[in-house]
Amino acid sequence: MFVVATAGHVDHGKSTLVRALTGMEPDRWAEERRRGMTIDLGFAWTTLPSGGTVAFVDVPGHERFVPNMLAGVGPVPAALIVVAADEGWMPQSAEHLAALDALGVAYGLLAVTRADLADPGPATARARAEIAATSLGAVPAVAVSGLTGAGLPELRAALDRLAAQLPAPVVDDPVRLWVDRSFTVRGSGTVVTGTLGGGRLRVGDALELAGADEPVRVRGLHCLGEARPEAAAVARVAVNLRGTPRDRLGRGDALLTPDRFHHTDLVDVRLAGDPAGDLPATLTLHVGSAAVPVRVRPLGPDTVRLRLARPLPLLVGDRALLRDPGRHHVNGGVRVLDVAPPPLGRRGAAAARSQVLAELNGRPDLAGELRRRRLVRAGALIRMGVPVPTGRDSPAWAVPVAGDWLADPAHWRQLGERLTEEVARHAREHPLEPGMPVDALRQRLALPDRVLVEALVRPPLRIHAGRVGAASANALPEPVALAVSRVRAEYGDRPFRAPEADRLVDFGLGPREIGAAVRAGALLRLADNVVLLPDALDDAVRVLAGLPQPFTLSAARQALDTTRRVAVPLLELLDRRGATRRLPDDARIVVT
């Protein structure tokens, strides 16, 4: 199947032509049939000579219903432009063509209707000249009469050729189904319709409703009036939603593959129409089937920032158009450059942002996004529409540095250098602390996640007890290292004698200095103000193993040539470490 939208001035025979091609009535409302004028979107389909199917989205031509027209053409890849031979090119012909051009529609066909009432030549020449200057370029033209049927076989053949030119849809893409109609079917519940431009829908699928937190589930699918277990792009589909009230969604909403789209109310875009400085402060943004008021902030000659009245699921590269509903004027198309732009709070930020946007073309670019954002989660990029490669063939710079965080390589190197500098600075300012807290480093480096700090730590630094510091005891502050060397010089041959409190002070070891030495492994703390050299434990086990087993506290004290002040906590520490075992009579044995 391929889907084509009609376009053209009011009363030029769009609905008549669709009716003649399909045998179906595209005007759904009695008021439309009574007035002979299309007011809202109509839908019909037929089989082409090749056996393929074309589905038509028939749009209204009157200027009062341009928003309805835009809701129909927004998600559609091709257009059938209709011009009447007896009236020729008209104002709404021009506005509809401007809308197609703004949306970047590149495939189309011209049908010159009422060829039985006037020579189609002049209307054909004028219309083809107007169309050639737009994104559609040179299009085939067919003169037809919906009344007599003349030219209909040629038009069907031309539609077949148009279908063959369209690029193949990507059925593995995430689903973004813009809703153009919603209604209730008795016994089934809420049904929505739309043009499925990419991806695949299946009965039972869980989807997101744009702007809502609750998931919705596909209860049933219809395609061209037939129930289907699944539907693949491109297709007109009707989706029956389980347990979703009718008032929860309508035209302009979207059904989405979960967690694959960024909902945004702030976008930076490039204009293809009126200069940025000529735009009104408020306009309406038309994208998909949605029409949302926006506030416009010019940034550069052809770039603006749009503040949307409500969030939409937009992607980098999306095409949309701006329209002034008060003037009935299409101000031009826009291409989305950034769906998560930075704030512009500081003086000069807007001018700097304009320079950045001048280099963007609206095509997703992973390397460029990393340069601009420096650090970003892979999932966030995917939701923006920026593909992230996975697998063994991924370039090194596209591999996450921690978790799913991606980093610009140059920025990541700079962060590593800054981390080393910050740890060294902290060591100078706080010489007795065992390192810089990870959270303090995260804040100093302005990192969004502590796992990034942990990923930046490289030898000779290490993380211990939530702090980043030197990995060896040799990194002790010089005064503490000197004090420890004095202890070793005086007590090295008496390893089980602990300096008294006043002697520790003489050495320059107060509580903070002792704590630093113990954390670095330069001293062993048995109790408050009871410290030994760090190899005392292994030496004590060797001495105690030479005693008759079991042994008493008194025998241990004598063998170790120490005091009860040291022997009691030393034996208790050996018990806790499993080197000795205390017996019921308070004697001990060495555990071998």
C-alpha positions in Angstrom: 0.0 0.0 0.0 1.0 3.6 -0.5 -0.8 6.7 0.9 -1.3 9.9 -1.0 -3.0 13.1 0.2 -5.0 15.4 -2.1 -4.3 19.1 -2.2 -5.8 22.0 -4.1 -8.3 24.9 -4.1 -11.9 24.5 -2.9 -14.3 23.1 -5.4 -11.7 21.9 -7.8 -13.0 18.4 -7.7 -10.7 16.6 -5.2 -13.4 14.6 -3.6 -15.1 14.0 -6.9 -11.9 12.6 -8.3 -11.3 10.3 -5.3 -14.9 9.1 -5.6 -14.4 8.3 -9.3 -11.1 6.5 -8.6 -12.3 4.4 -5.7 -16.0 4.1 -5.8 -16.0 5.2 -2.2 -17.5 8.4 -0.6 -14.7 10.3 1.1 -17.0 12.9 2.6 -17.9 11.4 6.0 -20.3 14.1 7.3 -23.8 14.8 6.2 -23.0 18.5 6.3 -20.2 18.0 3.7 -22.5 16.1 1.3 -25.3 18.7 1.8 -23.0 21.6 1.1 -21.0 19.8 -1.6 -17.8 21.0 0.2 -15.2 18.9 2.1 -14.8 20.2 5.7 -12.8 17.5 7.3 -10.4 14.7 6.3 -11.8 11.9 4.2 -10.4 8.5 3.5 -10.8 6.0 0.6 -8.7 3.4 -1.2 -8.6 1.4 -4.4 -6.5 -1.2 -6.2 -4.1 0.0 -8.9 -3.4 -1.8 -12.3 -0.3 -3.3 -10.8 -2.3 -5.0 -8.0 -1.0 -2.6 -5.4 -3.2 -0.5 -3.2 -3.4 3.3 -2.9 -5.1 4.9 0.0 -6.2 8.6 -0.3 -6.4 11.2 2.5 -8.8 13.7 1.0 -8.4 17.2 2.5 -10.6 20.2 2.5 -9.7 23.0 0.1 -11.4 26.0 1.8 -9.0 28.5 3.5 -11.0 28.2 6.8 -10.1 24.5 7.0 -6.4 24.7 6.3 -5.6 23.3 9.7 -7.6 20.2 8.8 -5.8 19.9 5.5 -2.4 20.2 7.3 -3.4 17.4 9.7 -3.9 15.1 6.7 -0.8 15.9 4.7 1.6 16.1 7.6 2.4 12.3 7.9 1.8 11.5 4.2 4.8 10.9 1.8 3.1 11.9 -1.5 0.6 14.3 -2.8 -2.0 14.4 -5.6 -2.4 18.1 -6.5 -5.7 18.9 -8.1 -6.3 22.0 -10.3 -9.5 22.6 -12.3 -9.0 23.2 -16.0 -11.8 25.9 -16.1 -10.5 27.9 -13.1 -6.7 27.3 -13.2 -4.3 28.2 -10.4 -6.1 29.7 -7.4 -5.1 31.1 -3.9 -5.6 27.8 -2.1 -3.7 26.0 -4.8 -0.8 28.2 -3.8 -1.3 27.8 0.0 -1.6 24.0 -0.2 1.5 23.9 -2.4 3.4 26.1 0.0 2.4 23.7 2.8 3.7 20.7 0.9 6.9 22.5 0.1 7.3 23.5 3.8 6.9 19.9 4.9 9.4 18.7 2.3 7.0 16.5 0.3 9.1 15.3 -2.6 6.8 13.0 -4.5 3.7 14.0 -6.3 1.4 14.0 -9.2 -0.8 16.7 -10.9 -4.3 16.0 -11.9 -6.1 18.7 -14.0 -9.8 18.1 -13.5 -12.8 19.2 -15.4 -11.0 18.6 -18.7 -14.5 18.2 -20.2 -15.2 21.9 -19.5 -12.1 23.7 -20.7 -8.8 23.2 -22.4 -6.5 21.7 -19.7 -3.3 23.0 -21.4 -3.1 26.5 -19.8 -4.0 25.2 -16.3 -1.5 22.4 -16.7 1.4 24.7 -17.8 0.8 27.2 -14.9 0.4 24.5 -12.3 3.5 22.6 -13.4 5.6 25.8 -13.3 4.4 26.6 -9.8 5.1 23.1 -8.6 8.5 22.8 -10.2 9.8 25.6 -7.9 9.1 23.6 -4.8 10.4 20.4 -3.1 8.2 18.4 -5.5 10.1 19.5 -8.6 8.9 18.4 -12.0 5.8 16.2 -11.6 3.8 14.2 -14.2 0.4 15.7 -15.2 -2.8 14.0 -16.2 -5.9 15.7 -17.5 -9.1 14.0 -16.2 -12.8 14.4 -15.9 -14.5 13.0 -12.8 -17.9 13.3 -14.6 -17.1 11.5 -17.9 -14.3 9.3 -16.6 -11.9 10.6 -19.3 -8.2 10.3 -18.2 -8.9 8.0 -15.2 -7.0 5.0 -16.6 -4.0 7.3 -17.3 -4.3 8.7 -13.8 -4.3 5.1 -12.3 -1.2 4.2 -14.3 0.5 7.4 -13.2 -0.3 6.6 -9.5 1.3 3.2 -10.1 4.5 4.8 -11.4 4.4 7.2 -8.4 4.2 4.3 -6.0 7.2 2.7 -7.6 9.3 5.8 -7.0 8.7 6.1 -3.3 11.5 5.0 -1.0 10.9 1.7 0.9 9.6 2.4 4.4 11.7 1.3 7.4 9.6 -1.2 9.2 12.1 -1.6 12.0 11.7 2.1 13.0 9.9 2.9 16.2 6.2 3.7 15.7 5.0 7.3 15.8 1.4 7.3 14.7 0.0 10.8 14.5 -3.8 10.5 15.3 -6.0 12.3 12.8 -9.3 10.9 14.0 -10.7 9.3 17.1 -14.1 7.8 17.8 -15.9 5.1 19.8 -17.2 1.8 18.4 -20.0 0.2 20.4 -18.7 -2.9 22.0 -15.1 -2.2 21.1 -14.2 1.1 22.7 -11.9 3.8 21.5 -10.5 3.7 18.0 -8.0 6.1 16.4 -6.8 6.3 12.8 -3.6 7.6 11.2 -1.0 7.1 8.6 1.7 4.7 9.8 4.8 6.2 8.2 7.4 3.9 9.8 7.6 0.8 12.0 5.1 -2.0 12.6 2.0 -2.4 14.8 0.8 -5.7 16.2 -2.3 -6.7 18.2 -1.2 -6.8 21.8 1.5 -4.1 21.5 2.0 -1.8 24.4 2.4 1.8 23.3 2.9 5.2 24.8 0.3 8.0 24.4 2.4 11.2 23.9 2.1 13.4 26.9 0.6 10.7 29.2 2.4 8.6 31.7 0.1 5.5 31.3 0.7 2.9 28.6 -2.0 1.9 26.1 -2.4 -1.5 24.5 -3.5 -2.4 21.0 -6.7 -4.4 21.2 -7.3 -4.7 17.5 -6.0 -3.4 14.1 -7.9 -2.6 10.9 -6.3 -1.7 7.6 -8.5 -0.6 4.7 -11.6 -1.9 6.5 -10.1 -5.4 7.3 -9.0 -6.7 10.6 -5.3 -7.5 10.7 -3.0 -9.1 13.3 -0.3 -6.6 12.3 0.3 -3.6 10.0 3.6 -2.4 8.6 4.4 1.0 7.1 3.3 2.7 5.0 -0.4 2.1 5.7 -3.6 3.7 6.8 -4.5 2.0 10.1 -7.3 2.1 12.6 -6.2 1.1 16.1 -8.6 -0.1 18.7 -7.2 0.7 22.2 -8.0 -1.4 25.2 -9.2 0.5 28.3 -8.5 4.0 26.9 -11.4 6.5 27.3 -12.3 8.4 24.2 -11.7 11.8 25.8 -8.0 10.9 26.5 -6.8 11.5 23.0 -7.7 13.1 19.7 -6.3 14.7 16.6 -2.7 15.9 17.1 -1.9 13.2 19.7 0.5 10.4 18.9 0.9 6.7 19.7 4.5 5.8 20.2 6.9 2.9 20.7 7.7 3.2 24.4 10.8 5.1 25.5 11.9 5.9 21.9 10.9 9.6 21.7 11.9 12.7 23.5 8.8 14.8 24.5 9.8 18.4 24.2 8.3 21.9 24.5 11.5 23.7 23.4 13.2 23.2 20.0 15.7 25.0 17.8 14.8 25.0 14.1 16.0 26.2 10.8 13.6 28.2 8.6 12.9 27.7 5.0 10.6 30.7 4.3 10.2 34.1 6.0 13.4 35.5 7.6 13.6 35.0 11.3 13.4 38.7 12.0 10.1 39.0 10.1 8.2 36.4 12.0 5.5 37.3 14.5 6.1 36.5 18.2 3.4 33.8 18.2 2.5 31.4 15.4 1.1 27.9 15.1 3.4 24.9 14.5 2.0 22.1 12.3 3.8 18.8 12.6 2.2 15.4 11.9 -1.4 15.9 12.7 -0.7 18.3 15.5 -1.2 22.1 15.5 0.4 23.7 18.5 0.8 27.4 19.4 4.4 28.5 19.7 6.3 31.5 20.9 9.1 32.5 18.5 12.6 33.7 19.5 14.9 34.6 16.6 18.5 33.4 17.0 20.1 33.8 13.6 19.0 35.0 10.1 17.3 31.6 9.5 17.2 30.0 12.9 14.7 30.4 15.8 13.8 28.9 19.1 10.2 27.7 19.5 8.5 27.4 22.9 5.6 25.0 22.4 2.3 25.3 24.3 2.5 21.6 24.9 5.2 18.9 24.6 5.4 16.9 21.3 7.4 13.8 20.5 9.8 15.4 18.1 13.1 14.1 16.5 16.1 15.8 15.0 15.4 16.2 11.3 11.6 16.4 11.6 9.9 18.7 9.1 7.1 21.0 10.1 5.6 24.3 9.1 4.8 27.6 10.8 1.6 29.3 10.0 -0.1 32.6 11.1 -3.7 31.6 11.5 -4.8 35.2 11.7 -3.4 36.1 8.3 -4.1 32.7 6.7 -0.4 32.6 5.8 2.1 29.9 5.7 5.3 31.5 7.0 7.4 28.6 5.9 8.8 25.2 6.7 11.1 24.4 9.5 13.6 21.6 10.1 14.2 20.5 13.7 17.9 20.9 14.6 17.8 20.3 18.4 15.0 18.9 20.5 16.9 19.4 23.8 18.6 22.7 23.4 20.6 24.4 26.2 19.2 27.4 28.1 20.0 30.9 27.0 20.2 32.6 30.3 23.6 34.4 30.1 24.5 37.5 28.1 25.7 36.6 24.7 24.2 33.0 24.9 21.8 33.6 22.0 24.5 34.9 19.7 26.8 31.9 20.6 23.9 29.5 20.0 23.2 31.1 16.6 26.8 30.2 15.6 26.3 26.6 16.7 23.1 26.2 14.8 24.6 27.7 11.7 26.7 24.5 11.4 23.8 22.1 11.8 21.9 20.7 8.9 19.1 18.7 10.6 20.7 15.3 9.9 21.4 13.3 13.1 25.1 13.2 13.8 26.4 11.3 16.8 29.9 12.7 16.7 28.6 16.2 16.5 26.1 15.7 19.3 28.9 14.4 21.5 31.0 17.4 20.8 28.2 19.8 21.6 26.8 17.9 24.6 30.1 16.5 25.9 28.3 14.0 28.1 25.0 12.3 27.3 23.2 9.1 27.8 22.9 6.8 24.8 19.2 6.4 25.5 18.6 10.1 25.5 20.3 10.4 22.1 18.2 7.6 20.7 15.0 9.4 21.9 16.2 12.5 20.1 16.5 10.6 16.9 20.3 10.2 16.9 21.3 6.6 16.1 23.8 5.1 18.5 25.8 2.1 17.1 26.2 -1.0 19.1 28.3 -4.1 18.7 31.9 -4.9 17.9 32.0 -2.6 14.9 31.2 0.5 16.9 34.0 3.1 16.9 35.8 3.5 20.2 34.4 7.0 20.8 30.8 5.6 20.5 31.4 3.1 23.3 29.9 4.2 26.7 32.5 5.4 29.2 30.3 4.3 32.2 26.9 2.7 32.2 25.2 4.1 29.1 27.0 7.4 29.3 28.7 8.6 26.1 31.4 11.2 26.1 33.2 13.4 23.6 36.8 12.0 23.6 38.5 15.3 24.0 36.2 16.4 26.9 36.7 13.0 28.6 40.5 13.4 28.5 40.2 16.9 29.9 38.0 15.6 32.7 40.6 13.0 33.6 43.3 15.7 33.8 41.1 17.9 35.9 40.3 15.0 38.3 44.0 14.4 38.9 44.5 18.2 39.6 41.5 18.4 41.9 42.6 15.4 44.0 46.1 16.9 44.2 44.7 20.2 45.3 42.5 18.6 47.9 45.5 16.7 49.2 47.5 19.9 49.6 44.6 21.7 51.4 43.6 18.7 53.5 46.8 16.7 54.0 45.4 14.5 56.8 42.3 13.3 54.8 42.6 10.0 53.0 41.4 11.5 49.7 38.8 13.6 48.1 35.1 12.5 48.5 33.6 11.2 45.3 30.6 13.4 45.5 32.8 16.5 46.1 34.7 15.6 42.9 31.4 15.1 41.0 30.3 18.6 42.0 33.7 20.2 41.3 33.8 18.6 37.8 30.1 19.3 37.2 29.3 15.7 36.4 25.7 14.4 36.4 26.5 10.9 37.8 29.0 9.6 40.3 29.7 6.6 38.1 31.5 9.0 35.8 33.9 10.0 38.6 34.6 6.3 39.3 35.3 5.7 35.6 37.8 8.6 35.4 39.9 7.3 38.3 43.2 5.8 37.0 46.4 4.6 38.8 48.1 5.8 40.8 44.8 7.0 42.2 42.2 4.7 43.6 38.8 4.8 45.3 38.6 3.7 48.8 35.7 4.2 51.3 34.0 6.7 49.0 37.2 8.8 48.5 39.7 9.3 45.7 43.3 9.4 46.7 46.8 7.9 46.3 47.0 4.2 46.2 50.1 3.8 48.4 51.2 4.7 51.9 54.2 6.6 50.4 51.7 9.4 49.7 51.5 10.3 53.4 51.9 14.0 54.1 55.5 14.7 54.8 55.0 15.6 58.6 53.1 12.4 59.2 55.6 10.3 57.2 58.4 11.8 59.3 56.6 11.1 62.6 56.0 7.4 61.5 59.7 7.1 60.7 60.6 8.3 64.2 58.3 5.6 65.7 60.0 2.9 63.6 63.5 4.1 64.6 62.7 4.0 68.3 60.5 1.0 68.4 61.7 -1.1 65.5 63.6 -3.5 67.8 60.7 -3.5 70.3 57.8 -4.1 67.9 55.2 -4.9 70.7 55.9 -1.8 72.8 53.5 1.0 72.1 54.4 4.7 72.7 52.6 6.4 75.5 50.2 9.3 74.7 52.8 12.0 75.5 55.4 10.3 73.5 53.1 10.2 70.5 52.7 13.9 70.9 56.5 14.3 71.0 56.6 12.4 67.7 54.0 14.8 66.2 51.2 12.2 66.1 47.9 13.7 67.2 44.5 12.0 66.6 44.3 13.3 63.0 47.8 12.3 62.1 47.4 8.9 63.6 44.1 8.5 61.6 45.9 9.4 58.4 48.8 7.0 59.1 46.4 4.1 60.0 44.3 4.7 56.8 47.5 4.6 54.8 48.6 1.4 56.5 51.7 3.0 58.1 50.5 2.3 61.6 48.3 -0.3 63.3 45.7 0.9 65.8 44.8 -1.4 68.6 42.9 1.0 70.8 42.8 4.7 71.5 46.4 6.0 71.6 47.7 2.4 71.4 49.5 2.0 68.0 52.1 -0.4 66.7 54.0 -0.7 63.5 52.0 -2.5 60.8 54.0 -5.7 60.7 53.5 -6.4 64.4 50.5 -8.8 63.8 52.5 -11.3 61.7 55.5 -11.0 64.1 53.2 -11.7 67.1 51.7 -14.8 65.5 55.2 -16.2 65.0 56.2 -15.6 68.6 53.0 -17.0 70.1 53.2 -20.1 67.9 56.5 -20.9 69.7 54.8 -21.1 73.1 53.4 -24.3 74.6 49.8 -24.5 73.5 47.5 -23.4 75.0 49.0 -20.2 76.5 47.8 -17.6 79.0 47.6 -13.9 78.7 50.5 -13.6 81.1 52.7 -16.0 79.0 51.9 -14.1 75.9 52.7 -10.8 77.5 56.1 -12.1 78.6 56.9 -13.7 75.3 56.1 -10.5 73.4 58.0 -8.4 76.0 55.1 -5.9 76.3 52.6 -4.6 78.7 49.0 -5.6 79.5 47.9 -2.3 77.9 49.2 -3.7 74.6 48.8 -7.5 75.1 45.0 -7.4 75.7 43.9 -5.5 72.6 46.5 -7.3 70.5 45.2 -10.8 71.4 41.6 -9.6 70.9 42.5 -8.4 67.4 44.2 -11.7 66.6 41.1 -13.5 67.9 38.9 -11.4 65.5 41.1 -12.2 62.6 41.1 -15.9 63.3 44.9 -16.1 64.0 44.2 -17.2 67.6 41.3 -18.8 69.4 40.2 -18.1 73.0 39.3 -21.1 75.0 36.6 -21.3 77.8 39.3 -21.0 80.5 40.6 -17.8 78.9 43.7 -19.5 77.5 44.4 -19.3 73.8 45.9 -21.4 71.0 47.4 -20.3 67.7 45.2 -21.4 64.8 47.4 -23.0 62.1 
